[in-house]
Amino acid sequence: MSPFSGREAITEFLQDVDDQLDQSVEVYLVGGSAMTAHQLKDQTKDIDLVLGVSEEFELVRNALLDIGFVVENEPTSEFEGVGRTLELAGETGVQVDLFEEQIVGKLRLSTEMCERAERIYGGESVAGFTLSKEDMFLLKGVAGRGYDPEDMLALVRSGLQFSVVGEELEAQLPVNTGTVEAHQLYSYSHPLMTFEQTITRFDGLPSGFTDRVEALADRAFTERTVIEHLQTGSLEIEVLYREVTDNDDSIDRPETVRKAVTTLAEKGIVERDGVDVSLAEEISLP
C-alpha cells in the first residue's frame, strides 16, 4: 500500500478529486490523514473523509470511482438512521473511507466541528478541511480501536483545550436513537462508555474534564441497566426503581433511574403505559 507522506500528498489527492468535479463540495479530514495534515504523523496509509451533505457525499463517491477507486465495503449498510460509510480501494492499494455526516455510527459532523476546522485545500470545486485537534481527540477516543491511544497521546502532548472536548461530547447526545442506540448501550460499545474507558489510559488530564466524562458515562451505564431489567417484560415503574437500586451498588437513588427512563423514552427505546414501563416494541436486542 502506498502511504500518503506529509500534507502535500494529501492536498495532491484532493486535487485529483477536485479535477473530477464541477460542483462545490466541502470535505473534512479525520483519522490518520488529519494527524498527518496537523504534522503529528509523518504519513498515513489511507484517507478518511467526512461530508456533511448527502448530495456532496454522492459527488465525491462518483469522483473517486471516476479516478479508479472501487467500493469494497459498506459497514453501516445494515443500520437504519446511521450515516453511510464506504470503504474504497484504489489501483495502487490506497484506501479511502468516506463518511456521510456520521462516523461509523459514533459521532456526527457538527456545526461547531466545522467552525473549528482548519482549511488546508481550496480548489475549483473542493474545499478541504482538517478537524481541530480537540475534535480528533474525541473521535479517536470513541472509536475504541487499539491503535488510537498512541495518536491521542500525541494530540495531548501538542496541547488541547479539554473544555472544548467535553462540550462537544455532551452536545453530540443523543448519539443515536432506537435500536442502534439500544444495541450500543447493551453491548457496552456506546461512545460514552468507550471514551471514558479510553481516557483512563492517560495520566494528568484535567480533573474537571475527566469528572465530566465519568458523569456522562455513568448515565449511559444506568440506561443499560434499565434496558437489562426490562428484557423479560414490562415492570411497574416503582418496581423497576427498586430492582435497579437494590441490585446495582453504583445506583442508589430512584431519581437516577427515573432520569434514565425519561431519556430512554425520548430516544425511542422504552415506552411508558400508565405506571408500567417496557422496551419499545421495535427494539430487538442480541
Backbone as CSV, one residue per row, in Angstrom:
resi,resn,N_x,N_y,N_z,CA_x,CA_y,CA_z,C_x,C_y,C_z
1,MET,0.847,-1.196,0.000,0.000,0.000,0.000,0.880,1.242,0.000
2,SER,0.579,2.177,-0.858,1.357,3.404,-0.951,0.854,4.408,0.077
3,PRO,1.699,4.805,1.042,1.241,5.770,2.052,1.232,7.193,1.511
4,PHE,0.450,8.049,2.169,0.456,9.478,1.875,1.462,10.113,2.830
5,SER,2.542,10.641,2.297,3.598,11.214,3.124,3.462,12.736,3.162
6,GLY,3.085,13.257,4.328,3.008,14.691,4.520,1.741,15.322,3.968
7,ARG,1.542,16.592,4.351,0.341,17.328,3.952,0.254,17.487,2.437
8,GLU,1.392,17.658,1.785,1.387,17.884,0.344,0.769,16.714,-0.412
9,ALA,1.062,15.477,0.024,0.495,14.301,-0.640,-1.023,14.272,-0.484
10,ILE,-1.495,14.722,0.668,-2.939,14.746,0.904,-3.609,15.791,0.023
11,THR,-2.988,16.965,-0.087,-3.582,18.005,-0.930,-3.534,17.608,-2.411
12,GLU,-2.516,16.848,-2.813,-2.462,16.361,-4.199,-3.619,15.400,-4.470
13,PHE,-3.937,14.566,-3.474,-5.086,13.671,-3.615,-6.373,14.482,-3.751
14,LEU,-6.526,15.513,-2.929,-7.717,16.361,-3.024,-7.798,17.052,-4.381
15,GLN,-6.658,17.396,-4.942,-6.624,17.988,-6.277,-7.142,17.000,-7.329
16,ASP,-6.762,15.714,-7.184,-7.245,14.691,-8.117,-8.768,14.584,-8.067
17,VAL,-9.326,14.652,-6.842,-10.782,14.608,-6.699,-11.389,15.877,-7.296
18,ASP,-10.769,17.003,-7.008,-11.238,18.304,-7.498,-11.354,18.311,-9.023
19,ASP,-10.390,17.681,-9.686,-10.356,17.680,-11.152,-11.567,16.975,-11.765
20,GLN,-12.236,16.124,-10.977,-13.375,15.361,-11.489,-14.716,16.054,-11.254
21,LEU,-14.697,17.159,-10.516,-15.952,17.768,-10.071,-16.214,19.115,-10.749
22,ASP,-17.476,19.407,-10.932,-17.862,20.742,-11.402,-18.905,21.366,-10.465
23,GLN,-19.109,20.743,-9.296,-19.971,21.295,-8.262,-19.192,21.374,-6.952
24,SER,-19.495,22.363,-6.143,-18.736,22.607,-4.930,-19.055,21.573,-3.841
25,VAL,-18.012,21.125,-3.153,-18.166,20.221,-2.019,-17.193,20.647,-0.920
26,GLU,-17.553,20.336,0.314,-16.659,20.527,1.454,-16.358,19.162,2.044
27,VAL,-15.073,18.850,2.187,-14.661,17.566,2.758,-13.822,17.835,4.005
28,TYR,-13.989,16.962,4.991,-13.303,17.121,6.274,-12.464,15.881,6.553
29,LEU,-11.167,16.109,6.730,-10.245,15.015,7.011,-10.330,14.616,8.482
30,VAL,-10.377,13.297,8.721,-10.299,12.770,10.079,-9.277,11.632,10.076
31,GLY,-9.063,11.010,11.224,-8.170,9.858,11.298,-6.721,10.221,11.043
32,GLY,-5.993,9.233,10.502,-4.567,9.410,10.265,-4.256,10.512,9.285
33,SER,-5.162,10.747,8.330,-4.919,11.814,7.355,-4.962,13.183,8.025
34,ALA,-5.851,13.356,9.002,-5.886,14.617,9.751,-4.655,14.764,10.623
35,MET,-4.221,13.655,11.230,-2.992,13.693,12.046,-1.801,14.098,11.176
36,THR,-1.747,13.579,9.957,-0.654,13.925,9.044,-0.749,15.386,8.632
37,ALA,-1.956,15.861,8.356,-2.138,17.261,7.989,-1.760,18.191,9.132
38,HIS,-1.970,17.750,10.373,-1.575,18.534,11.552,-0.079,18.388,11.866
39,GLN,0.619,17.590,11.025,2.054,17.335,11.189,2.357,16.631,12.514
40,LEU,1.424,15.783,12.943,1.625,14.960,14.129,1.977,13.526,13.753
41,LYS,1.870,13.211,12.460,2.338,11.941,11.912,3.035,12.242,10.593
42,ASP,4.022,11.415,10.250,4.753,11.630,9.004,3.957,11.186,7.787
43,GLN,3.140,10.150,7.972,2.395,9.626,6.830,1.160,8.863,7.310
44,THR,0.265,8.604,6.384,-0.936,7.827,6.683,-1.167,6.851,5.544
45,LYS,-1.689,5.689,5.881,-1.902,4.672,4.846,-3.226,4.841,4.113
46,ASP,-4.114,5.675,4.668,-5.390,5.876,3.998,-5.895,7.292,4.251
47,ILE,-6.961,7.626,3.581,-7.595,8.934,3.706,-9.020,8.732,4.226
48,ASP,-9.353,9.434,5.288,-10.704,9.386,5.847,-11.361,10.745,5.614
49,LEU,-12.494,10.746,4.916,-13.185,11.981,4.576,-14.618,11.942,5.088
50,VAL,-15.031,13.033,5.726,-16.412,13.170,6.178,-17.070,14.273,5.361
51,LEU,-18.291,14.015,4.927,-19.078,15.031,4.214,-20.390,15.221,4.955
52,GLY,-20.763,16.475,5.147,-21.950,16.774,5.931,-23.233,16.846,5.129
53,VAL,-23.137,16.718,3.807,-24.313,16.841,2.935,-24.396,15.595,2.057
54,SER,-25.567,14.952,2.036,-25.728,13.694,1.294,-25.388,13.847,-0.183
55,GLU,-25.836,14.946,-0.790,-25.568,15.148,-2.212,-24.071,15.262,-2.476
56,GLU,-23.339,15.904,-1.570,-21.893,16.034,-1.752,-21.194,14.695,-1.530
57,PHE,-21.724,13.888,-0.629,-21.204,12.528,-0.435,-21.255,11.766,-1.760
58,GLU,-22.384,11.860,-2.458,-22.531,11.160,-3.740,-21.573,11.711,-4.791
59,LEU,-21.394,13.024,-4.803,-20.487,13.631,-5.781,-19.056,13.133,-5.581
60,VAL,-18.596,13.094,-4.339,-17.230,12.647,-4.068,-17.099,11.143,-4.329
61,ARG,-18.117,10.402,-3.965,-18.103,8.961,-4.270,-17.912,8.739,-5.768
62,ASN,-18.694,9.442,-6.567,-18.599,9.274,-8.025,-17.252,9.744,-8.563
63,ALA,-16.712,10.805,-7.984,-15.396,11.289,-8.415,-14.323,10.240,-8.147
64,LEU,-14.412,9.583,-6.989,-13.439,8.539,-6.656,-13.567,7.351,-7.612
65,LEU,-14.791,6.993,-7.954,-14.981,5.910,-8.925,-14.389,6.291,-10.275
66,ASP,-14.515,7.559,-10.645,-14.001,8.029,-11.937,-12.474,7.954,-12.014
67,ILE,-11.794,8.070,-10.880,-10.327,8.025,-10.908,-9.794,6.637,-10.524
68,GLY,-10.678,5.638,-10.581,-10.214,4.260,-10.460,-10.457,3.565,-9.144
69,PHE,-11.106,4.204,-8.198,-11.408,3.543,-6.928,-12.621,2.620,-7.100
70,VAL,-12.663,1.577,-6.278,-13.810,0.667,-6.272,-14.299,0.528,-4.837
71,VAL,-15.620,0.380,-4.680,-16.196,0.198,-3.350,-15.957,-1.234,-2.901
72,GLU,-15.301,-1.390,-1.751,-15.007,-2.709,-1.215,-15.958,-3.121,-0.103
73,ASN,-16.486,-2.136,0.636,-17.317,-2.491,1.779,-18.189,-1.303,2.163
74,GLU,-19.344,-1.600,2.759,-20.216,-0.567,3.310,-20.635,-1.021,4.713
75,PRO,-19.796,-0.732,5.734,-20.014,-1.286,7.077,-21.343,-0.920,7.718
76,THR,-21.929,0.209,7.339,-23.160,0.663,8.001,-24.420,0.310,7.224
77,SER,-24.316,-0.518,6.192,-25.459,-0.773,5.312,-26.635,-1.418,6.045
78,GLU,-26.378,-2.170,7.115,-27.464,-2.884,7.806,-28.176,-2.026,8.845
79,PHE,-27.676,-0.814,9.106,-28.255,0.015,10.151,-29.092,1.137,9.560
80,GLU,-30.288,1.325,10.102,-31.142,2.424,9.680,-30.847,3.667,10.520
81,GLY,-30.924,4.827,9.887,-30.739,6.071,10.617,-29.302,6.395,10.952
82,VAL,-28.367,5.663,10.361,-26.941,5.902,10.594,-26.322,6.356,9.280
83,GLY,-25.507,7.406,9.337,-24.859,7.894,8.131,-24.044,6.812,7.439
84,ARG,-24.048,6.823,6.107,-23.354,5.781,5.356,-21.838,5.869,5.505
85,THR,-21.213,4.714,5.431,-19.761,4.603,5.380,-19.397,3.746,4.177
86,LEU,-18.488,4.246,3.356,-17.985,3.469,2.218,-16.482,3.302,2.347
87,GLU,-16.007,2.086,2.101,-14.573,1.816,2.047,-14.214,1.562,0.594
88,LEU,-13.348,2.428,0.049,-12.968,2.328,-1.362,-11.474,2.071,-1.478
89,ALA,-11.096,1.289,-2.461,-9.686,0.976,-2.689,-9.272,1.444,-4.073
90,GLY,-8.054,2.020,-4.133,-7.515,2.462,-5.408,-6.633,1.407,-6.042
91,GLU,-6.218,1.648,-7.270,-5.442,0.670,-8.022,-4.088,0.384,-7.378
92,THR,-3.524,1.350,-6.666,-2.212,1.150,-6.042,-2.326,0.626,-4.613
93,GLY,-3.551,0.293,-4.175,-3.736,-0.205,-2.817,-4.119,0.862,-1.822
94,VAL,-4.177,2.110,-2.261,-4.585,3.206,-1.391,-6.054,3.027,-1.023
95,GLN,-6.400,3.299,0.238,-7.780,3.175,0.685,-8.338,4.525,1.094
96,VAL,-9.597,4.751,0.753,-10.323,5.941,1.177,-11.583,5.492,1.895
97,ASP,-11.777,5.990,3.107,-13.010,5.759,3.850,-13.844,7.030,3.767
98,LEU,-15.061,6.878,3.297,-15.948,8.018,3.055,-17.125,7.933,4.018
99,PHE,-17.342,9.007,4.787,-18.398,9.019,5.795,-19.430,10.096,5.459
100,GLU,-20.691,9.717,5.560,-21.786,10.656,5.328,-22.279,11.183,6.683
101,GLU,-21.801,12.344,7.057,-22.198,13.068,8.268,-21.783,12.379,9.561
102,GLN,-22.080,11.087,9.687,-21.783,10.371,10.925,-20.634,9.410,10.692
103,ILE,-19.761,9.303,11.671,-18.557,8.499,11.504,-18.781,7.138,12.149
104,VAL,-19.076,6.144,11.310,-19.346,4.759,11.701,-20.311,4.676,12.877
105,GLY,-21.395,5.415,12.808,-22.421,5.328,13.834,-22.029,5.890,15.181
106,LYS,-20.938,6.643,15.239,-20.461,7.144,16.525,-20.843,8.606,16.730
107,LEU,-20.096,9.525,16.127,-20.377,10.950,16.281,-20.689,11.575,14.928
108,ARG,-21.401,12.690,14.977,-21.775,13.390,13.757,-20.874,14.610,13.533
109,LEU,-20.728,14.976,12.284,-20.002,16.189,11.932,-20.887,17.372,12.300
110,SER,-20.583,18.031,13.401,-21.442,19.104,13.899,-21.033,20.452,13.312
111,THR,-21.930,21.417,13.459,-21.641,22.778,13.006,-20.412,23.317,13.721
112,GLU,-20.308,23.022,15.015,-19.171,23.519,15.801,-17.865,22.880,15.327
113,MET,-17.901,21.613,14.979,-16.698,20.967,14.432,-16.258,21.666,13.155
114,CYS,-17.219,21.954,12.293,-16.892,22.630,11.028,-16.305,24.011,11.282
115,GLU,-16.822,24.717,12.275,-16.318,26.059,12.597,-14.887,26.004,13.127
116,ARG,-14.551,24.927,13.833,-13.194,24.797,14.389,-12.191,24.254,13.380
117,ALA,-12.662,23.703,12.285,-11.788,23.048,11.317,-10.857,24.046,10.628
118,GLU,-9.697,23.531,10.214,-8.692,24.341,9.508,-8.723,24.012,8.018
119,ARG,-8.802,25.035,7.196,-8.808,24.820,5.740,-7.388,24.533,5.268
120,ILE,-7.230,23.412,4.551,-5.893,23.054,4.059,-5.835,22.980,2.540
121,TYR,-7.013,23.052,1.889,-7.019,22.988,0.433,-8.214,23.765,-0.096
122,GLY,-7.976,24.539,-1.144,-9.051,25.246,-1.818,-8.852,25.169,-3.316
123,GLY,-9.714,24.430,-3.993,-9.611,24.283,-5.436,-10.813,24.881,-6.143
124,GLU,-11.011,24.464,-7.369,-12.140,24.962,-8.148,-13.472,24.505,-7.547
125,SER,-13.507,23.261,-7.077,-14.759,22.706,-6.555,-14.637,22.191,-5.131
126,VAL,-13.450,21.762,-4.742,-13.264,21.134,-3.423,-12.668,22.121,-2.435
127,ALA,-13.310,22.229,-1.276,-12.728,22.907,-0.119,-12.403,21.823,0.892
128,GLY,-11.131,21.679,1.219,-10.693,20.617,2.121,-10.301,21.166,3.480
129,PHE,-10.779,20.519,4.529,-10.517,20.952,5.898,-10.025,19.769,6.724
130,THR,-9.288,20.072,7.772,-8.948,19.056,8.757,-9.587,19.454,10.078
131,LEU,-10.179,18.488,10.758,-10.823,18.793,12.025,-9.792,19.266,13.045
132,SER,-10.254,20.000,14.033,-9.372,20.503,15.078,-8.779,19.340,15.865
133,LYS,-7.686,19.605,16.556,-7.056,18.561,17.368,-7.986,18.098,18.480
134,GLU,-8.792,19.000,19.017,-9.747,18.617,20.071,-10.780,17.627,19.538
135,ASP,-11.285,17.898,18.337,-12.284,17.001,17.759,-11.655,15.683,17.324
136,MET,-10.396,15.715,16.892,-9.698,14.481,16.562,-9.528,13.612,17.811
137,PHE,-9.182,14.243,18.931,-9.029,13.511,20.195,-10.341,12.819,20.566
138,LEU,-11.446,13.538,20.422,-12.751,12.986,20.751,-13.107,11.823,19.822
139,LEU,-12.940,12.005,18.532,-13.290,10.957,17.573,-12.461,9.695,17.786
140,LYS,-11.184,9.868,18.046,-10.341,8.699,18.290,-10.703,8.030,19.610
141,GLY,-11.123,8.832,20.589,-11.476,8.272,21.883,-12.735,7.428,21.860
142,VAL,-13.695,7.763,20.996,-14.939,6.989,20.936,-14.832,5.812,19.971
143,ALA,-13.774,5.764,19.161,-13.656,4.709,18.152,-13.387,3.344,18.777
144,GLY,-12.646,3.319,19.884,-12.396,2.059,20.561,-11.431,1.130,19.855
145,ARG,-10.507,1.690,19.057,-9.540,0.863,18.343,-8.212,0.837,19.103
146,GLY,-7.535,-0.285,19.027,-6.331,-0.475,19.831,-5.203,0.471,19.509
147,TYR,-5.150,0.963,18.279,-4.023,1.805,17.889,-4.289,3.300,18.102
148,ASP,-5.492,3.683,18.488,-5.819,5.104,18.629,-5.161,5.796,19.831
149,PRO,-4.987,5.118,20.986,-4.382,5.827,22.125,-3.016,6.449,21.829
150,GLU,-2.230,5.830,20.949,-0.931,6.417,20.599,-1.119,7.775,19.918
151,ASP,-2.070,7.842,18.999,-2.369,9.117,18.336,-2.946,10.113,19.335
152,MET,-3.777,9.631,20.242,-4.372,10.516,21.242,-3.311,11.110,22.151
153,LEU,-2.296,10.319,22.491,-1.205,10.827,23.331,-0.455,11.937,22.601
154,ALA,-0.235,11.762,21.297,0.429,12.811,20.511,-0.418,14.080,20.509
155,LEU,-1.728,13.927,20.436,-2.622,15.092,20.473,-2.567,15.780,21.829
156,VAL,-2.552,14.997,22.908,-2.448,15.574,24.260,-1.163,16.374,24.390
157,ARG,-0.067,15.813,23.927,1.240,16.473,24.051,1.310,17.744,23.209
158,SER,0.508,17.827,22.157,0.522,19.020,21.301,-0.228,20.182,21.943
159,GLY,-1.020,19.880,22.988,-1.784,20.917,23.675,-3.237,20.936,23.232
160,LEU,-4.159,20.693,24.161,-5.585,20.648,23.835,-6.387,21.495,24.809
161,GLN,-7.499,22.020,24.342,-8.477,22.674,25.214,-9.527,21.618,25.578
162,PHE,-9.365,21.023,26.756,-10.229,19.907,27.128,-11.667,20.349,27.373
163,SER,-11.864,21.614,27.678,-13.238,22.096,27.828,-13.992,21.972,26.507
164,VAL,-13.305,22.181,25.379,-13.919,22.054,24.056,-14.301,20.595,23.806
165,VAL,-13.428,19.676,24.194,-13.715,18.250,24.006,-14.965,17.856,24.786
166,GLY,-15.016,18.271,26.060,-16.169,17.935,26.890,-17.460,18.531,26.381
167,GLU,-17.394,19.782,25.933,-18.592,20.447,25.417,-19.106,19.757,24.148
168,GLU,-18.198,19.364,23.265,-18.618,18.696,22.029,-19.203,17.316,22.333
169,LEU,-18.584,16.591,23.248,-19.100,15.273,23.611,-20.533,15.374,24.108
170,GLU,-20.785,16.326,24.999,-22.123,16.467,25.558,-23.116,16.967,24.504
171,ALA,-22.659,17.850,23.621,-23.541,18.392,22.584,-23.960,17.331,21.571
172,GLN,-23.180,16.264,21.450,-23.487,15.202,20.488,-24.620,14.295,20.957
173,LEU,-25.009,14.387,22.222,-26.013,13.475,22.776,-27.416,13.901,22.375
174,PRO,-28.328,12.959,22.093,-28.052,11.521,21.999,-27.314,11.191,20.706
175,VAL,-26.381,10.261,20.787,-25.589,9.904,19.615,-26.485,9.263,18.561
176,ASN,-27.336,8.352,18.995,-28.290,7.686,18.104,-29.615,7.547,18.836
177,THR,-30.576,6.919,18.201,-31.864,6.634,18.819,-32.264,5.208,18.450
178,GLY,-33.346,4.740,19.056,-33.910,3.454,18.683,-32.968,2.280,18.855
179,THR,-33.087,1.323,17.929,-32.346,0.067,18.050,-30.840,0.266,18.026
180,VAL,-30.327,1.190,17.191,-28.880,1.412,17.127,-28.355,1.858,18.485
181,GLU,-29.021,2.819,19.110,-28.600,3.295,20.419,-28.722,2.187,21.464
182,ALA,-29.829,1.432,21.417,-30.032,0.343,22.370,-28.936,-0.711,22.250
183,HIS,-28.566,-1.053,21.035,-27.508,-2.042,20.827,-26.180,-1.541,21.377
184,GLN,-25.860,-0.265,21.120,-24.593,0.273,21.614,-24.559,0.275,23.135
185,LEU,-25.658,0.630,23.763,-25.712,0.604,25.224,-25.589,-0.821,25.748
186,TYR,-26.368,-1.723,25.176,-26.421,-3.085,25.695,-25.093,-3.826,25.517
187,SER,-24.386,-3.532,24.427,-23.126,-4.223,24.127,-21.904,-3.511,24.700
188,TYR,-22.139,-2.492,25.513,-21.064,-1.695,26.117,-20.188,-1.010,25.061
189,SER,-20.734,-0.765,23.880,-19.958,-0.104,22.820,-20.410,1.334,22.595
190,HIS,-21.229,1.860,23.487,-21.700,3.233,23.346,-20.514,4.191,23.427
191,PRO,-20.514,5.257,22.615,-19.384,6.193,22.626,-19.023,6.732,24.012
192,LEU,-19.996,6.989,24.870,-19.686,7.485,26.213,-18.912,6.458,27.010
193,MET,-19.307,5.200,26.905,-18.608,4.139,27.624,-17.189,3.963,27.095
194,THR,-17.088,3.938,25.774,-15.780,3.735,25.142,-14.836,4.893,25.453
195,PHE,-15.341,6.110,25.385,-14.500,7.279,25.620,-13.990,7.299,27.058
196,GLU,-14.862,7.027,28.012,-14.415,7.014,29.403,-13.321,5.974,29.616
197,GLN,-13.511,4.780,29.054,-12.511,3.733,29.211,-11.187,4.127,28.565
198,THR,-11.263,4.767,27.394,-10.042,5.116,26.667,-9.217,6.162,27.409
199,ILE,-9.860,7.186,27.957,-9.086,8.274,28.573,-8.478,7.873,29.908
200,THR,-8.893,6.741,30.476,-8.241,6.282,31.713,-6.797,5.873,31.462
201,ARG,-6.405,5.723,30.203,-5.022,5.357,29.876,-4.052,6.521,30.056
202,PHE,-4.589,7.734,30.192,-3.734,8.914,30.210,-3.691,9.530,31.602
203,ASP,-2.500,9.815,32.069,-2.322,10.486,33.355,-2.289,11.996,33.142
204,GLY,-2.768,12.715,34.147,-2.615,14.161,34.150,-3.653,14.942,33.385
205,LEU,-4.717,14.298,32.928,-5.776,15.056,32.272,-6.516,15.883,33.323
206,PRO,-7.036,17.046,32.958,-7.719,17.905,33.940,-8.862,17.164,34.633
207,SER,-8.923,17.271,35.956,-9.937,16.546,36.712,-11.349,17.005,36.348
208,GLY,-11.523,18.291,36.052,-12.838,18.765,35.653,-13.331,18.075,34.393
209,PHE,-12.409,17.803,33.477,-12.739,17.114,32.230,-13.076,15.649,32.491
210,THR,-12.210,14.945,33.223,-12.440,13.520,33.465,-13.691,13.304,34.312
211,ASP,-13.952,14.199,35.263,-15.179,14.077,36.066,-16.419,14.249,35.199
212,ARG,-16.349,15.168,34.246,-17.485,15.401,33.349,-17.751,14.174,32.490
213,VAL,-16.694,13.576,31.962,-16.838,12.378,31.134,-17.390,11.224,31.974
214,GLU,-16.883,11.072,33.186,-17.358,9.994,34.057,-18.846,10.135,34.353
215,ALA,-19.295,11.360,34.596,-20.714,11.585,34.889,-21.584,11.225,33.688
216,LEU,-21.140,11.593,32.496,-21.891,11.259,31.290,-21.916,9.751,31.064
217,ALA,-20.772,9.097,31.283,-20.703,7.646,31.101,-21.586,6.935,32.120
218,ASP,-21.633,7.436,33.348,-22.496,6.838,34.376,-23.954,6.836,33.922
219,ARG,-24.378,7.906,33.247,-25.740,7.967,32.732,-25.974,6.853,31.721
220,ALA,-24.982,6.603,30.864,-25.119,5.541,29.866,-25.184,4.169,30.531
221,PHE,-24.352,3.944,31.543,-24.374,2.663,32.249,-25.708,2.451,32.966
222,THR,-26.287,3.522,33.517,-27.599,3.407,34.161,-28.664,3.053,33.125
223,GLU,-28.609,3.678,31.975,-29.566,3.365,30.916,-29.437,1.894,30.513
224,ARG,-28.213,1.399,30.428,-28.030,-0.014,30.088,-28.653,-0.924,31.149
225,THR,-28.480,-0.569,32.409,-29.041,-1.366,33.494,-30.564,-1.416,33.398
226,VAL,-31.189,-0.287,33.070,-32.641,-0.254,32.902,-33.058,-1.184,31.763
227,ILE,-32.364,-1.106,30.642,-32.673,-1.975,29.500,-32.584,-3.445,29.907
228,GLU,-31.541,-3.778,30.636,-31.341,-5.165,31.064,-32.502,-5.658,31.929
229,HIS,-32.986,-4.812,32.828,-34.085,-5.212,33.721,-35.408,-5.331,32.989
230,LEU,-35.527,-4.700,31.822,-36.780,-4.751,31.069,-36.785,-5.833,29.991
231,GLN,-35.709,-6.575,29.883,-35.627,-7.592,28.833,-36.689,-8.682,28.966
232,THR,-37.072,-9.007,30.207,-38.030,-10.097,30.414,-39.478,-9.625,30.359
233,GLY,-39.706,-8.327,30.189,-41.063,-7.818,30.095,-41.244,-6.518,30.839
234,SER,-42.456,-5.976,30.794,-42.720,-4.687,31.420,-42.698,-4.800,32.942
235,LEU,-42.418,-3.671,33.574,-42.407,-3.583,35.039,-43.123,-2.306,35.456
236,GLU,-43.756,-2.357,36.613,-44.254,-1.114,37.181,-43.053,-0.234,37.497
237,ILE,-43.208,1.047,37.290,-42.073,1.945,37.416,-41.448,1.888,38.809
238,GLU,-42.257,1.794,39.846,-41.723,1.725,41.198,-40.964,0.427,41.422
239,VAL,-41.442,-0.669,40.834,-40.730,-1.951,40.932,-39.386,-1.853,40.216
240,LEU,-39.395,-1.212,39.050,-38.145,-1.026,38.310,-37.150,-0.227,39.138
241,TYR,-37.608,0.880,39.734,-36.710,1.684,40.562,-36.078,0.821,41.642
242,ARG,-36.915,0.023,42.304,-36.438,-0.783,43.430,-35.459,-1.864,42.967
243,GLU,-35.806,-2.541,41.870,-34.931,-3.613,41.378,-33.555,-3.070,40.992
244,VAL,-33.539,-1.950,40.301,-32.267,-1.391,39.846,-31.410,-0.943,41.026
245,THR,-31.990,-0.204,41.947,-31.208,0.305,43.085,-30.801,-0.803,44.035
246,ASP,-31.604,-1.871,44.147,-31.260,-2.975,45.047,-30.162,-3.861,44.483
247,ASN,-30.072,-3.920,43.148,-29.143,-4.875,42.518,-27.891,-4.243,41.933
248,ASP,-27.805,-2.932,41.938,-26.625,-2.255,41.393,-26.117,-1.259,42.428
249,ASP,-24.969,-1.573,43.024,-24.423,-0.735,44.093,-24.065,0.665,43.627
250,SER,-23.824,0.828,42.327,-23.411,2.138,41.826,-24.608,3.064,41.598
251,ILE,-25.829,2.517,41.700,-27.044,3.320,41.502,-27.857,3.251,42.787
252,ASP,-27.872,4.318,43.546,-28.512,4.264,44.871,-29.704,5.198,45.013
253,ARG,-30.085,5.907,43.922,-31.188,6.852,44.017,-32.228,6.581,42.933
254,PRO,-33.513,6.411,43.332,-34.568,6.237,42.326,-34.601,7.366,41.304
255,GLU,-34.227,8.592,41.710,-34.227,9.723,40.785,-33.283,9.483,39.614
256,THR,-32.163,8.803,39.875,-31.213,8.479,38.809,-31.858,7.549,37.791
257,VAL,-32.619,6.574,38.280,-33.303,5.629,37.392,-34.418,6.349,36.635
258,ARG,-35.137,7.232,37.317,-36.212,7.971,36.657,-35.681,8.772,35.477
259,LYS,-34.541,9.448,35.670,-33.955,10.226,34.579,-33.541,9.318,33.418
260,ALA,-33.023,8.134,33.750,-32.629,7.197,32.700,-33.837,6.741,31.898
261,VAL,-34.945,6.441,32.575,-36.166,6.021,31.884,-36.667,7.140,30.976
262,THR,-36.647,8.377,31.472,-37.093,9.511,30.660,-36.235,9.660,29.412
263,THR,-34.927,9.552,29.571,-34.017,9.676,28.428,-34.229,8.547,27.431
264,LEU,-34.378,7.318,27.934,-34.599,6.170,27.047,-35.917,6.312,26.286
265,ALA,-36.919,6.878,26.930,-38.201,7.105,26.250,-38.040,8.139,25.144
266,GLU,-37.266,9.193,25.416,-37.024,10.221,24.404,-36.274,9.658,23.206
267,LYS,-35.458,8.632,23.442,-34.692,8.011,22.363,-35.438,6.861,21.698
268,GLY,-36.686,6.636,22.110,-37.495,5.600,21.482,-37.102,4.190,21.865
269,ILE,-36.467,4.021,23.015,-36.010,2.696,23.437,-36.982,2.052,24.423
270,VAL,-37.621,2.850,25.279,-38.631,2.328,26.190,-39.928,3.102,26.002
271,GLU,-41.000,2.505,26.502,-42.319,3.129,26.427,-42.968,3.117,27.800
272,ARG,-43.713,4.188,28.105,-44.488,4.270,29.343,-45.963,4.046,29.029
273,ASP,-46.626,3.227,29.835,-48.063,2.998,29.708,-48.653,3.044,31.109
274,GLY,-49.080,4.214,31.486,-49.552,4.380,32.857,-48.411,4.209,33.832
275,VAL,-48.541,3.249,34.744,-47.497,3.016,35.751,-46.466,2.012,35.263
276,ASP,-46.669,1.447,34.058,-45.761,0.420,33.546,-44.755,1.011,32.570
277,VAL,-43.591,0.389,32.515,-42.559,0.769,31.545,-42.044,-0.503,30.899
278,SER,-41.788,-0.456,29.595,-41.318,-1.631,28.859,-40.418,-1.191,27.723
279,LEU,-39.684,-2.148,27.153,-38.924,-1.855,25.945,-39.900,-1.566,24.812
280,ALA,-39.569,-0.607,23.974,-40.410,-0.304,22.820,-40.528,-1.539,21.929
281,GLU,-41.677,-1.696,21.306,-41.969,-2.905,20.537,-40.939,-3.171,19.447
282,GLU,-40.410,-2.106,18.829,-39.486,-2.287,17.704,-38.048,-2.571,18.145
283,ILE,-37.777,-2.525,19.441,-36.416,-2.744,19.925,-36.135,-4.233,20.059
284,SER,-35.100,-4.693,19.362,-34.661,-6.084,19.490,-33.202,-6.079,19.925
285,LEU,-32.885,-6.931,20.874,-31.540,-6.983,21.413,-30.917,-8.339,21.115
286,PRO,-29.597,-8.391,21.006,-28.936,-9.668,20.702,-29.095,-10.669,21.843
